[in-house]
Amino acid sequence: MKRLNCLYSISFIALLLFCISGFFISIPEHTVFAADTSALIEITGSANPPGFLPALLTVHVGESVTFLNVDPSSVSHTLTTTDNSFTSPSIAAGKEWTVVFKEVGSHEYP
């Protein structure tokens, strides 16, 4: 029982540090994570700069990111990184697409 309490304490401290470290990862309060997804990025469209929420995200190799199209203009979006490391299919309004990052690197998508 003591070991379990210790693990809960460590988990709580880690969660608290994660929440405080908003400098590194900025995820809006209204973000809902899917069960098997590491992070969620909302596609808000060019009429809502910067067009993605959050605009900057850090994930680890093996983690996934889901892009959810919440653009109020109801248009589809296709994401292509500037280094061509990934390209999404057309993501219709209200739909999502998930990518798993298998290599270390920075991936910029306009």
Secondary structure as UniProt FT lines:
FT   HELIX           2..20
FT   TURN            21..24
FT   TURN            29..30
FT   TURN            35..36
FT   STRAND          39..43
FT   TURN            46..47
FT   TURN            49..50
FT   STRAND          52..53
FT   TURN            61..62
FT   STRAND          64..69
FT   TURN            72..73
FT   TURN            82..83
FT   TURN            93..94
FT   STRAND          96..100
//
